[in-house]
Amino acid sequence: MSQSDVSDAPIILDGAVEPASVEVSVAGGEAIAYTCRDPYKDSENEDTLAILPYGPGAAVLVVADGAGGLPAGKRASMTAVNTLAESLQVAMDNTMLLRTAILNGIEAANNAVLGLANGSATTMTVITLEGRLVRSYQVGDSEAIVIGQRGVVKLQTTAHSPTGFAVEAGFLDERAALHHKDRHLVSNFIGSSDMRIDVGAAVDLDLRDTILLASDGLMDNVHVDEMIELVRKGPLADAVQNVVGLANQRMQNVKDGQPSKPDDLSLILFRKPESSKNQ
């Protein structure tokens, strides 16, 4: 795990070939980002992560997963994240409200990927932190969850996919969805003329709540209840190691009744410790 004490500079993590990680203090809490490529492929990791401070006490967490079935997935995810980061820097310099800045930034990212004119696309899931307020912005099937220390789910995005919408509507169980034949289908991308942004309601982040953002390399190999149990308490570094270890084990060992879908894997964990109670 690489360590960074810089909390006011943007961090963009790609892990194109080798696993990459960073731990940073930001927005009154601690964040760890980790990414690694599919254990079975020789091509580059198509995921890109970002931790983007937005002035005192605020930050933006981003997971983008380049579409593997389309060309230049890595270029799409990197272009989208870099464009969002650049847009947010301009917005911060102009003291723009963060919600407006995110919506403008995602639109700019979509236009930038469309401008590549190579048919590439990417998912993008964004979490904003402003003091205790947390909000999600969703495009595609990378996901975000806010988990209380006792395991209560306070926020969970819906994957933009046939199975994601079926789970949300109550037609499909979360565990059954991981084994569904249409699990790989995604219905919304950055890099699409009809891209849409799902904006979640703001929720309050209590001390020791954990935020998890992840690409489908994690979400398709670890059940949500398992993730909750592995990340809701204890050191963040241990949580990353445990949940990544389980996902990698599932990818490499097919076992009846358990999911197994090799893919690039990326995640960000964030938590505010007890010492930040006055922030």
Backbone as CSV, one residue per row, in Angstrom:
resi,resn,N_x,N_y,N_z,CA_x,CA_y,CA_z,C_x,C_y,C_z
1,MET,0.842,-1.190,0.000,0.000,0.000,0.000,0.875,1.236,0.000
2,SER,0.744,2.087,-1.020,1.494,3.329,-1.016,0.767,4.352,-0.162
3,GLN,1.525,5.247,0.458,0.959,6.202,1.401,1.135,7.613,0.856
4,SER,0.106,8.419,0.938,0.197,9.815,0.539,-0.422,10.670,1.624
5,ASP,0.280,11.742,2.003,-0.257,12.661,2.994,-0.891,13.879,2.346
6,VAL,-0.876,13.933,1.003,-1.406,15.083,0.295,-2.921,14.979,0.222
7,SER,-3.616,15.980,0.738,-5.076,15.921,0.753,-5.709,17.003,-0.107
8,ASP,-4.890,17.847,-0.784,-5.448,18.934,-1.579,-5.082,18.828,-3.053
9,ALA,-4.519,17.704,-3.474,-4.151,17.493,-4.876,-4.954,16.336,-5.447
10,PRO,-5.397,16.440,-6.692,-6.135,15.327,-7.306,-5.268,14.082,-7.413
11,ILE,-5.872,12.921,-7.185,-5.186,11.640,-7.345,-5.968,10.824,-8.362
12,ILE,-5.291,10.415,-9.430,-5.900,9.570,-10.454,-5.074,8.296,-10.546
13,LEU,-5.740,7.170,-10.450,-5.072,5.867,-10.340,-5.552,4.975,-11.470
14,ASP,-4.592,4.404,-12.252,-5.046,3.545,-13.339,-4.603,2.093,-13.220
15,GLY,-3.437,1.809,-12.660,-3.001,0.419,-12.530,-3.076,-0.330,-13.832
16,ALA,-2.578,0.287,-14.919,-2.758,-0.267,-16.262,-2.269,-1.708,-16.375
17,VAL,-1.126,-1.996,-15.756,-0.569,-3.353,-15.824,-0.410,-3.957,-14.430
18,GLU,0.297,-3.257,-13.552,0.514,-3.731,-12.195,-0.556,-3.179,-11.254
19,PRO,-0.906,-3.922,-10.191,-1.836,-3.376,-9.200,-1.323,-2.050,-8.650
20,ALA,-2.239,-1.133,-8.369,-1.866,0.178,-7.843,-2.785,0.531,-6.690
21,SER,-2.244,1.231,-5.700,-3.062,1.637,-4.556,-2.519,2.920,-3.976
22,VAL,-3.376,3.627,-3.258,-2.979,4.847,-2.576,-3.862,5.018,-1.355
23,GLU,-3.300,5.558,-0.299,-4.035,5.887,0.922,-3.830,7.367,1.184
24,VAL,-4.918,8.105,1.425,-4.807,9.554,1.536,-5.812,10.087,2.556
25,SER,-5.451,11.152,3.239,-6.376,11.881,4.107,-7.074,12.941,3.261
26,VAL,-8.397,12.949,3.303,-9.154,13.889,2.484,-10.526,14.096,3.108
27,ALA,-11.052,15.313,3.012,-12.415,15.635,3.465,-12.676,15.183,4.898
28,GLY,-11.670,15.313,5.759,-11.849,14.958,7.157,-11.862,13.476,7.434
29,GLY,-11.448,12.666,6.480,-11.447,11.218,6.670,-10.282,10.568,5.958
30,GLU,-10.327,9.237,5.895,-9.277,8.462,5.243,-9.877,7.707,4.062
31,ALA,-9.147,7.735,2.947,-9.585,7.026,1.748,-8.471,6.109,1.266
32,ILE,-8.854,4.934,0.793,-7.924,4.012,0.149,-8.511,3.641,-1.207
33,ALA,-7.686,3.775,-2.246,-8.073,3.343,-3.585,-7.164,2.197,-4.015
34,TYR,-7.743,1.214,-4.687,-6.978,0.037,-5.142,-7.524,-0.403,-6.491
35,THR,-6.632,-0.780,-7.400,-7.067,-1.293,-8.693,-6.087,-2.340,-9.201
36,CYS,-6.602,-3.368,-9.842,-5.771,-4.399,-10.466,-6.521,-4.961,-11.666
37,ARG,-5.762,-5.523,-12.619,-6.422,-6.031,-13.812,-6.879,-7.479,-13.638
38,ASP,-7.743,-7.878,-14.518,-8.231,-9.253,-14.612,-7.030,-10.211,-14.572
39,PRO,-7.045,-11.201,-13.674,-5.886,-12.093,-13.548,-5.622,-12.955,-14.782
40,TYR,-6.583,-13.011,-15.692,-6.414,-13.894,-16.842,-6.110,-13.168,-18.149
41,LYS,-5.979,-11.858,-18.132,-5.776,-11.172,-19.399,-4.413,-10.483,-19.463
42,ASP,-3.905,-10.316,-20.675,-2.627,-9.652,-20.893,-2.798,-8.182,-21.262
43,SER,-3.979,-7.794,-21.706,-4.221,-6.395,-22.055,-4.342,-5.557,-20.787
44,GLU,-4.340,-4.239,-20.938,-4.287,-3.356,-19.777,-5.605,-3.300,-19.009
45,ASN,-5.480,-2.943,-17.754,-6.614,-2.695,-16.870,-7.425,-1.530,-17.431
46,GLU,-8.718,-1.723,-17.634,-9.558,-0.690,-18.242,-10.261,0.191,-17.212
47,ASP,-10.000,-0.022,-15.929,-10.594,0.800,-14.871,-9.706,2.015,-14.571
48,THR,-10.337,3.086,-14.113,-9.620,4.267,-13.632,-10.333,4.781,-12.388
49,LEU,-9.552,5.164,-11.360,-10.078,5.684,-10.103,-9.603,7.115,-9.884
50,ALA,-10.356,7.872,-9.087,-9.906,9.219,-8.731,-10.399,9.605,-7.345
51,ILE,-9.541,10.323,-6.635,-9.897,10.991,-5.382,-9.584,12.463,-5.612
52,LEU,-10.622,13.309,-5.638,-10.487,14.698,-6.062,-10.968,15.638,-4.956
53,PRO,-10.063,16.275,-4.219,-10.487,17.259,-3.220,-11.238,18.411,-3.889
54,TYR,-12.202,18.979,-3.174,-12.978,20.112,-3.694,-13.071,21.183,-2.619
55,GLY,-11.942,21.786,-2.332,-11.898,22.800,-1.285,-11.901,22.167,0.095
56,PRO,-11.921,23.000,1.144,-11.866,22.489,2.529,-13.065,21.604,2.872
57,GLY,-12.791,20.403,3.337,-13.846,19.538,3.850,-14.698,18.842,2.818
58,ALA,-14.346,18.937,1.537,-15.151,18.294,0.492,-14.254,17.510,-0.449
59,ALA,-14.808,16.475,-1.053,-14.046,15.650,-1.990,-14.997,14.893,-2.901
60,VAL,-14.429,14.403,-3.992,-15.166,13.625,-4.987,-14.425,12.306,-5.198
61,LEU,-15.151,11.195,-5.088,-14.598,9.854,-5.305,-15.182,9.305,-6.594
62,VAL,-14.339,8.725,-7.445,-14.781,8.314,-8.782,-14.256,6.924,-9.122
63,VAL,-15.145,6.084,-9.665,-14.762,4.805,-10.278,-15.310,4.786,-11.696
64,ALA,-14.428,4.546,-12.666,-14.845,4.422,-14.062,-14.307,3.111,-14.614
65,ASP,-15.146,2.384,-15.336,-14.802,1.063,-15.867,-15.022,1.090,-17.371
66,GLY,-13.923,1.134,-18.134,-14.037,1.133,-19.585,-14.729,-0.122,-20.087
67,ALA,-15.614,0.052,-21.046,-16.416,-1.068,-21.547,-15.523,-2.056,-22.284
68,GLY,-15.404,-3.265,-21.742,-14.504,-4.267,-22.293,-14.930,-4.807,-23.641
69,GLY,-16.226,-4.766,-23.932,-16.693,-5.274,-25.211,-16.574,-4.272,-26.336
70,LEU,-16.109,-3.072,-26.023,-15.956,-2.010,-27.011,-14.484,-1.640,-27.126
71,PRO,-14.081,-0.966,-28.197,-12.665,-0.634,-28.359,-12.190,0.425,-27.366
72,ALA,-10.895,0.365,-27.027,-10.224,1.428,-26.256,-10.920,1.746,-24.938
73,GLY,-11.247,0.691,-24.188,-11.917,0.910,-22.900,-11.088,1.729,-21.940
74,LYS,-9.766,1.469,-21.899,-8.900,2.228,-20.993,-8.865,3.693,-21.366
75,ARG,-8.753,3.962,-22.645,-8.722,5.358,-23.078,-10.021,6.062,-22.699
76,ALA,-11.145,5.366,-22.799,-12.429,5.960,-22.446,-12.495,6.299,-20.966
77,SER,-12.125,5.341,-20.090,-12.224,5.602,-18.646,-11.248,6.688,-18.212
78,MET,-10.030,6.673,-18.764,-9.045,7.694,-18.408,-9.470,9.066,-18.923
79,THR,-9.979,9.119,-20.146,-10.454,10.392,-20.700,-11.588,10.952,-19.865
80,ALA,-12.528,10.106,-19.482,-13.674,10.561,-18.696,-13.242,11.097,-17.337
81,VAL,-12.362,10.372,-16.658,-11.927,10.791,-15.322,-11.080,12.061,-15.399
82,ASN,-10.161,12.141,-16.350,-9.340,13.345,-16.490,-10.193,14.561,-16.830
83,THR,-11.187,14.365,-17.688,-12.064,15.479,-18.052,-12.873,15.945,-16.859
84,LEU,-13.406,15.002,-16.081,-14.143,15.371,-14.874,-13.240,16.131,-13.913
85,ALA,-12.020,15.639,-13.711,-11.086,16.295,-12.790,-10.769,17.718,-13.246
86,GLU,-10.527,17.894,-14.534,-10.229,19.226,-15.057,-11.431,20.154,-14.918
87,SER,-12.616,19.634,-15.186,-13.832,20.436,-15.058,-14.065,20.863,-13.610
88,LEU,-13.808,19.949,-12.672,-13.991,20.274,-11.256,-12.981,21.317,-10.789
89,GLN,-11.761,21.263,-11.316,-10.760,22.260,-10.931,-11.209,23.658,-11.355
90,VAL,-11.724,23.776,-12.573,-12.232,25.063,-13.044,-13.418,25.501,-12.198
91,ALA,-14.324,24.567,-11.898,-15.502,24.897,-11.092,-15.112,25.346,-9.692
92,MET,-14.110,24.666,-9.096,-13.662,25.039,-7.756,-13.042,26.433,-7.768
93,ASP,-12.277,26.739,-8.794,-11.676,28.070,-8.912,-12.746,29.151,-9.019
94,ASN,-13.895,28.777,-9.568,-14.998,29.723,-9.724,-16.040,29.590,-8.611
95,THR,-15.688,28.835,-7.555,-16.557,28.614,-6.379,-17.957,28.138,-6.768
96,MET,-18.032,27.261,-7.719,-19.311,26.700,-8.148,-19.808,25.685,-7.137
97,LEU,-21.118,25.582,-6.939,-21.696,24.553,-6.085,-21.264,23.175,-6.594
98,LEU,-20.944,22.269,-5.665,-20.401,20.978,-6.060,-21.383,20.180,-6.899
99,ARG,-22.650,20.198,-6.545,-23.639,19.429,-7.325,-23.652,19.890,-8.778
100,THR,-23.674,21.206,-8.984,-23.650,21.744,-10.347,-22.355,21.377,-11.050
101,ALA,-21.254,21.454,-10.311,-19.946,21.127,-10.885,-19.878,19.674,-11.345
102,ILE,-20.450,18.763,-10.554,-20.431,17.333,-10.919,-21.264,17.092,-12.174
103,LEU,-22.458,17.643,-12.217,-23.309,17.431,-13.389,-22.649,17.984,-14.648
104,ASN,-22.080,19.186,-14.546,-21.377,19.758,-15.696,-20.165,18.906,-16.068
105,GLY,-19.448,18.407,-15.043,-18.255,17.611,-15.294,-18.565,16.288,-15.963
106,ILE,-19.648,15.635,-15.553,-20.020,14.364,-16.186,-20.462,14.594,-17.625
107,GLU,-21.201,15.678,-17.857,-21.577,16.009,-19.238,-20.333,16.266,-20.088
108,ALA,-19.354,16.977,-19.515,-18.110,17.231,-20.245,-17.368,15.926,-20.520
109,ALA,-17.373,15.015,-19.546,-16.736,13.712,-19.733,-17.415,12.932,-20.852
110,ASN,-18.728,12.976,-20.892,-19.458,12.274,-21.950,-19.094,12.843,-23.317
111,ASN,-19.043,14.170,-23.416,-18.691,14.798,-24.691,-17.256,14.455,-25.092
112,ALA,-16.361,14.390,-24.095,-14.952,14.074,-24.397,-14.811,12.654,-24.928
113,VAL,-15.531,11.695,-24.345,-15.445,10.315,-24.823,-16.111,10.185,-26.189
114,LEU,-17.242,10.863,-26.369,-17.847,10.875,-27.704,-16.876,11.473,-28.723
115,GLY,-16.114,12.482,-28.287,-15.169,13.144,-29.174,-14.008,12.269,-29.600
116,LEU,-13.756,11.172,-28.865,-12.716,10.240,-29.284,-13.066,9.582,-30.621
117,ALA,-14.354,9.488,-30.882,-14.874,8.975,-32.158,-14.314,7.595,-32.510
118,ASN,-14.163,6.759,-31.477,-13.648,5.409,-31.718,-14.590,4.325,-31.201
119,GLY,-15.805,4.733,-30.819,-16.789,3.758,-30.342,-16.598,3.316,-28.919
120,SER,-15.653,3.919,-28.173,-15.387,3.505,-26.791,-16.409,4.104,-25.835
121,ALA,-16.471,3.517,-24.649,-17.422,3.969,-23.634,-16.922,3.518,-22.264
122,THR,-17.502,4.085,-21.225,-17.100,3.741,-19.864,-18.253,3.992,-18.913
123,THR,-18.263,3.263,-17.828,-19.162,3.596,-16.730,-18.526,4.718,-15.921
124,MET,-19.315,5.351,-15.064,-18.757,6.306,-14.104,-19.695,6.408,-12.906
125,THR,-19.164,6.104,-11.737,-19.906,6.283,-10.491,-19.138,7.266,-9.631
126,VAL,-19.869,8.271,-9.126,-19.266,9.371,-8.377,-19.954,9.493,-7.021
127,ILE,-19.159,9.680,-5.988,-19.672,10.033,-4.663,-19.080,11.385,-4.285
128,THR,-19.935,12.302,-3.842,-19.449,13.584,-3.336,-19.574,13.613,-1.819
129,LEU,-18.567,14.222,-1.196,-18.521,14.387,0.255,-18.442,15.883,0.551
130,GLU,-19.415,16.387,1.297,-19.394,17.785,1.730,-19.729,17.804,3.221
131,GLY,-18.702,17.875,4.064,-18.946,17.737,5.489,-19.504,16.357,5.769
132,ARG,-20.737,16.305,6.298,-21.386,15.013,6.577,-22.288,14.558,5.441
133,LEU,-22.499,15.384,4.423,-23.435,15.032,3.360,-22.753,14.232,2.251
134,VAL,-23.402,13.154,1.862,-22.910,12.275,0.811,-23.988,12.154,-0.257
135,ARG,-23.562,12.234,-1.527,-24.517,12.076,-2.625,-23.869,11.254,-3.738
136,SER,-24.682,10.454,-4.426,-24.180,9.612,-5.512,-24.649,10.130,-6.869
137,TYR,-23.809,9.879,-7.867,-24.108,10.183,-9.273,-23.711,8.943,-10.066
138,GLN,-24.658,8.370,-10.804,-24.459,7.041,-11.369,-24.646,7.033,-12.878
139,VAL,-23.683,6.452,-13.586,-23.805,6.163,-15.011,-23.205,4.771,-15.224
140,GLY,-24.041,3.771,-15.471,-23.529,2.425,-15.722,-23.652,1.498,-14.538
141,ASP,-22.786,0.466,-14.489,-22.966,-0.582,-13.483,-21.854,-0.664,-12.449
142,SER,-20.902,0.280,-12.427,-20.076,0.397,-11.226,-20.999,0.916,-10.125
143,GLU,-20.709,0.591,-8.869,-21.692,0.870,-7.825,-21.070,1.529,-6.607
144,ALA,-21.940,2.093,-5.776,-21.517,2.705,-4.518,-22.485,2.316,-3.413
145,ILE,-21.941,2.103,-2.212,-22.726,1.740,-1.036,-22.181,2.522,0.151
146,VAL,-23.078,3.037,0.984,-22.696,3.634,2.264,-23.205,2.706,3.367
147,ILE,-22.279,2.265,4.222,-22.570,1.215,5.197,-22.295,1.728,6.605
148,GLY,-23.265,1.579,7.504,-23.058,1.920,8.904,-22.179,0.878,9.585
149,GLN,-21.606,1.247,10.725,-20.696,0.337,11.418,-21.377,-0.973,11.804
150,ARG,-22.680,-0.927,12.039,-23.418,-2.141,12.393,-23.987,-2.865,11.177
151,GLY,-23.646,-2.402,9.979,-24.051,-3.103,8.768,-25.293,-2.566,8.087
152,VAL,-25.845,-1.448,8.583,-27.027,-0.856,7.948,-26.609,-0.172,6.648
153,VAL,-27.308,-0.467,5.558,-27.029,0.170,4.275,-27.812,1.478,4.202
154,LYS,-27.090,2.580,4.118,-27.716,3.904,4.095,-27.908,4.434,2.682
155,LEU,-27.107,3.935,1.755,-27.202,4.339,0.347,-26.663,3.196,-0.488
156,GLN,-27.368,2.882,-1.566,-26.877,1.880,-2.511,-27.362,2.257,-3.895
157,THR,-26.436,2.461,-4.812,-26.828,2.809,-6.165,-27.385,1.584,-6.882
158,THR,-28.117,1.840,-7.952,-28.674,0.769,-8.775,-27.864,0.652,-10.050
159,ALA,-27.365,-0.546,-10.334,-26.623,-0.767,-11.570,-27.547,-0.543,-12.767
160,HIS,-27.050,0.186,-13.755,-27.825,0.437,-14.968,-27.673,-0.753,-15.905
161,SER,-28.429,-1.773,-15.611,-28.378,-3.031,-16.355,-29.713,-3.737,-16.180
162,PRO,-30.042,-4.674,-17.063,-31.301,-5.404,-16.887,-31.401,-6.073,-15.516
163,THR,-30.318,-6.693,-15.054,-30.381,-7.361,-13.751,-30.429,-6.347,-12.614
164,GLY,-29.724,-5.227,-12.764,-29.762,-4.195,-11.729,-31.160,-3.640,-11.525
165,PHE,-31.841,-3.356,-12.625,-33.201,-2.828,-12.524,-34.169,-3.898,-12.006
166,ALA,-33.930,-5.161,-12.364,-34.783,-6.238,-11.864,-34.634,-6.396,-10.355
167,VAL,-33.423,-6.266,-9.838,-33.202,-6.323,-8.396,-33.897,-5.144,-7.718
168,GLU,-33.737,-3.945,-8.284,-34.351,-2.746,-7.708,-35.864,-2.874,-7.659
169,ALA,-36.457,-3.486,-8.683,-37.914,-3.643,-8.745,-38.431,-4.803,-7.911
170,GLY,-37.520,-5.612,-7.371,-37.933,-6.737,-6.548,-38.239,-8.002,-7.322
171,PHE,-37.896,-8.017,-8.621,-38.160,-9.204,-9.438,-37.041,-10.226,-9.374
172,LEU,-35.883,-9.810,-8.852,-34.721,-10.690,-8.841,-33.949,-10.482,-7.556
173,ASP,-33.550,-11.576,-6.934,-32.753,-11.513,-5.716,-31.321,-11.094,-6.050
174,GLU,-30.676,-10.324,-5.135,-29.301,-9.862,-5.377,-28.348,-11.014,-5.628
175,ARG,-28.481,-12.082,-4.873,-27.591,-13.228,-5.063,-27.854,-13.913,-6.400
176,ALA,-29.122,-14.070,-6.757,-29.456,-14.698,-8.036,-28.958,-13.854,-9.204
177,ALA,-28.930,-12.527,-9.019,-28.502,-11.635,-10.096,-27.051,-11.890,-10.509
178,LEU,-26.211,-12.303,-9.554,-24.810,-12.549,-9.875,-24.617,-13.746,-10.794
179,HIS,-25.625,-14.617,-10.883,-25.525,-15.804,-11.719,-26.385,-15.698,-12.980
180,HIS,-27.052,-14.548,-13.164,-27.976,-14.400,-14.288,-27.219,-14.300,-15.612
181,LYS,-27.781,-14.871,-16.656,-27.126,-14.888,-17.969,-26.936,-13.491,-18.551
182,ASP,-27.729,-12.516,-18.105,-27.622,-11.154,-18.620,-26.849,-10.226,-17.690
183,ARG,-26.134,-10.795,-16.703,-25.415,-9.977,-15.737,-24.415,-9.030,-16.406
184,HIS,-23.844,-9.427,-17.541,-22.799,-8.636,-18.194,-23.342,-7.452,-18.980
185,LEU,-24.646,-7.386,-19.211,-25.223,-6.326,-20.034,-25.313,-5.022,-19.248
186,VAL,-24.963,-3.914,-19.883,-25.029,-2.581,-19.276,-25.839,-1.683,-20.203
187,SER,-26.728,-0.864,-19.632,-27.671,-0.101,-20.446,-27.421,1.403,-20.439
188,ASN,-26.305,1.857,-19.871,-26.048,3.295,-19.801,-24.541,3.516,-19.692
189,PHE,-23.983,4.369,-20.555,-22.546,4.589,-20.583,-22.204,6.062,-20.768
190,ILE,-21.038,6.463,-20.237,-20.362,7.671,-20.685,-19.808,7.366,-22.080
191,GLY,-20.082,8.262,-23.041,-19.683,8.020,-24.417,-20.876,7.645,-25.276
192,SER,-22.059,7.975,-24.774,-23.298,7.668,-25.483,-24.116,8.949,-25.651
193,SER,-24.754,9.091,-26.797,-25.553,10.297,-27.049,-26.786,10.364,-26.157
194,ASP,-27.217,9.220,-25.623,-28.374,9.228,-24.730,-27.979,8.920,-23.284
195,MET,-26.724,9.227,-22.909,-26.254,9.051,-21.526,-27.175,9.793,-20.557
196,ARG,-27.459,9.147,-19.425,-28.264,9.794,-18.384,-27.540,9.656,-17.050
197,ILE,-27.802,10.609,-16.163,-27.154,10.625,-14.852,-28.219,10.420,-13.784
198,ASP,-28.075,9.374,-12.970,-28.953,9.178,-11.815,-28.326,9.887,-10.620
199,VAL,-29.061,10.849,-10.062,-28.581,11.611,-8.906,-29.294,11.104,-7.663
200,GLY,-28.533,10.623,-6.689,-29.125,10.102,-5.461,-29.463,11.205,-4.478
201,ALA,-30.317,10.886,-3.534,-30.626,11.824,-2.455,-29.433,11.935,-1.516
202,ALA,-29.246,13.106,-0.926,-28.154,13.299,0.029,-28.450,12.514,1.303
203,VAL,-27.434,11.861,1.855,-27.562,11.161,3.129,-26.488,11.677,4.079
204,ASP,-26.782,11.583,5.378,-25.812,11.995,6.389,-24.827,10.870,6.656
205,LEU,-23.554,11.227,6.684,-22.501,10.263,6.979,-22.132,10.374,8.456
206,ASP,-22.389,9.327,9.201,-22.024,9.314,10.616,-20.584,8.843,10.777
207,LEU,-20.010,9.132,11.937,-18.662,8.677,12.225,-18.584,7.158,12.119
208,ARG,-17.530,6.684,11.480,-17.235,5.262,11.284,-18.135,4.598,10.246
209,ASP,-19.031,5.369,9.582,-19.686,4.827,8.395,-18.620,4.616,7.319
210,THR,-18.835,3.643,6.466,-17.887,3.342,5.400,-18.542,3.538,4.044
211,ILE,-17.843,4.252,3.159,-18.270,4.397,1.769,-17.463,3.430,0.912
212,LEU,-18.144,2.686,0.077,-17.506,1.762,-0.859,-17.951,2.099,-2.268
213,LEU,-17.005,2.352,-3.160,-17.255,2.440,-4.595,-16.482,1.308,-5.251
214,ALA,-17.065,0.672,-6.260,-16.367,-0.461,-6.874,-16.839,-0.701,-8.297
215,SER,-15.917,-1.189,-9.121,-16.274,-1.657,-10.452,-16.862,-3.055,-10.348
216,ASP,-17.351,-3.566,-11.469,-18.026,-4.867,-11.400,-17.064,-6.026,-11.164
217,GLY,-15.756,-5.773,-11.236,-14.823,-6.818,-10.852,-14.977,-7.238,-9.412
218,LEU,-15.415,-6.310,-8.574,-15.753,-6.652,-7.192,-17.213,-7.045,-7.074
219,MET,-18.094,-6.224,-7.645,-19.531,-6.412,-7.439,-20.046,-7.716,-8.025
220,ASP,-19.382,-8.252,-9.065,-19.834,-9.493,-9.692,-19.232,-10.742,-9.055
221,ASN,-18.364,-10.567,-8.046,-17.698,-11.719,-7.435,-17.908,-11.838,-5.928
222,VAL,-18.440,-10.799,-5.316,-18.668,-10.817,-3.867,-20.098,-10.358,-3.602
223,HIS,-20.829,-11.137,-2.837,-22.202,-10.773,-2.500,-22.209,-9.523,-1.625
224,VAL,-23.268,-8.725,-1.759,-23.363,-7.472,-1.021,-23.272,-7.704,0.487
225,ASP,-23.935,-8.739,0.982,-23.877,-8.982,2.428,-22.462,-9.349,2.874
226,GLU,-21.707,-10.030,2.012,-20.312,-10.344,2.328,-19.471,-9.071,2.357
227,MET,-19.689,-8.191,1.371,-18.958,-6.922,1.340,-19.210,-6.121,2.597
228,ILE,-20.470,-6.040,2.991,-20.834,-5.274,4.177,-20.071,-5.799,5.390
229,GLU,-20.053,-7.084,5.563,-19.400,-7.670,6.727,-17.886,-7.443,6.691
230,LEU,-17.303,-7.442,5.514,-15.853,-7.310,5.390,-15.347,-5.876,5.541
231,VAL,-16.200,-4.878,5.258,-15.699,-3.497,5.250,-16.289,-2.603,6.329
232,ARG,-17.301,-3.059,7.046,-18.027,-2.154,7.938,-17.236,-1.741,9.176
233,LYS,-16.209,-2.448,9.545,-15.437,-2.096,10.736,-14.010,-2.612,10.584
234,GLY,-13.151,-2.165,11.509,-11.746,-2.546,11.434,-10.980,-1.603,10.528
235,PRO,-9.649,-1.710,10.504,-8.829,-0.834,9.670,-9.215,-0.926,8.194
236,LEU,-9.229,0.222,7.514,-9.588,0.233,6.097,-8.642,-0.632,5.272
237,ALA,-7.362,-0.586,5.605,-6.388,-1.382,4.843,-6.711,-2.869,4.925
238,ASP,-7.135,-3.335,6.107,-7.525,-4.743,6.255,-8.776,-5.039,5.441
239,ALA,-9.715,-4.084,5.424,-10.956,-4.273,4.667,-10.657,-4.433,3.180
240,VAL,-9.769,-3.583,2.661,-9.393,-3.693,1.250,-8.764,-5.047,0.968
241,GLN,-7.824,-5.437,1.793,-7.137,-6.720,1.593,-8.119,-7.885,1.629
242,ASN,-9.055,-7.856,2.556,-9.982,-8.982,2.717,-10.977,-9.083,1.572
243,VAL,-11.547,-7.945,1.172,-12.572,-8.000,0.137,-11.943,-8.264,-1.232
244,VAL,-10.763,-7.704,-1.494,-10.060,-7.987,-2.744,-9.613,-9.451,-2.777
245,GLY,-9.140,-9.942,-1.651,-8.714,-11.335,-1.588,-9.843,-12.296,-1.905
246,LEU,-11.037,-12.026,-1.367,-12.178,-12.894,-1.636,-12.569,-12.820,-3.109
247,ALA,-12.593,-11.606,-3.677,-12.946,-11.463,-5.092,-11.956,-12.201,-5.986
248,ASN,-10.675,-12.053,-5.716,-9.670,-12.735,-6.528,-9.762,-14.251,-6.389
249,GLN,-10.051,-14.722,-5.190,-10.228,-16.159,-4.978,-11.393,-16.681,-5.813
250,ARG,-12.488,-15.925,-5.837,-13.658,-16.347,-6.613,-13.357,-16.320,-8.113
251,MET,-12.632,-15.304,-8.562,-12.309,-15.218,-9.992,-11.517,-16.427,-10.459
252,GLN,-10.623,-16.911,-9.603,-9.670,-17.933,-10.021,-10.083,-19.354,-9.646
253,ASN,-11.161,-19.477,-8.878,-11.604,-20.810,-8.450,-13.122,-20.896,-8.550
254,VAL,-13.592,-21.570,-9.564,-15.033,-21.739,-9.745,-15.549,-22.751,-8.734
255,LYS,-16.577,-22.349,-8.004,-17.159,-23.221,-6.985,-18.672,-23.142,-7.086
256,ASP,-19.330,-24.293,-7.026,-20.784,-24.325,-7.135,-21.416,-23.388,-6.110
257,GLY,-22.378,-22.601,-6.581,-23.128,-21.720,-5.697,-22.475,-20.374,-5.450
258,GLN,-21.239,-20.170,-5.950,-20.550,-18.899,-5.754,-20.308,-18.226,-7.102
259,PRO,-20.350,-16.891,-7.133,-20.070,-16.198,-8.385,-18.604,-16.338,-8.770
260,SER,-18.324,-16.257,-10.065,-16.945,-16.295,-10.540,-16.907,-15.631,-11.912
261,LYS,-16.474,-14.358,-11.954,-16.452,-13.598,-13.210,-15.160,-12.794,-13.271
262,PRO,-14.099,-13.363,-13.828,-12.827,-12.639,-13.918,-12.993,-11.296,-14.623
263,ASP,-12.400,-10.262,-14.040,-12.541,-8.909,-14.582,-11.539,-8.002,-13.883
264,ASP,-11.289,-6.831,-14.462,-10.540,-5.811,-13.747,-11.300,-5.446,-12.480
265,LEU,-10.571,-5.180,-11.410,-11.196,-4.913,-10.110,-10.665,-3.600,-9.543
266,SER,-11.567,-2.708,-9.182,-11.181,-1.423,-8.600,-12.150,-1.042,-7.506
267,LEU,-11.618,-0.418,-6.459,-12.495,0.038,-5.381,-11.879,1.221,-4.654
268,ILE,-12.752,1.995,-4.019,-12.354,3.057,-3.103,-13.147,2.856,-1.813
269,LEU,-12.456,2.901,-0.680,-13.104,2.907,0.627,-12.802,4.241,1.306
270,PHE,-13.808,4.784,1.979,-13.648,6.045,2.720,-14.353,5.924,4.059
271,ARG,-13.714,6.482,5.087,-14.339,6.493,6.414,-13.854,7.706,7.195
272,LYS,-14.754,8.304,7.987,-14.368,9.373,8.901,-14.175,8.772,10.283
273,PRO,-12.998,8.946,10.875,-12.729,8.357,12.198,-13.351,9.169,13.320
274,GLU,-13.294,8.619,14.517,-13.827,9.279,15.709,-13.217,10.662,15.896
275,SER,-11.960,10.826,15.553,-11.269,12.094,15.787,-11.813,13.225,14.942
276,SER,-12.678,12.912,13.928,-13.210,13.955,13.065,-14.616,14.380,13.472
277,LYS,-15.024,14.079,14.719,-16.411,14.298,15.115,-16.822,15.753,15.097
278,ASN,-15.876,16.664,15.154,-16.234,18.084,15.128,-16.155,18.686,13.730
279,GLN,-15.874,17.878,12.732,-15.740,18.395,11.385,-17.051,18.261,10.616
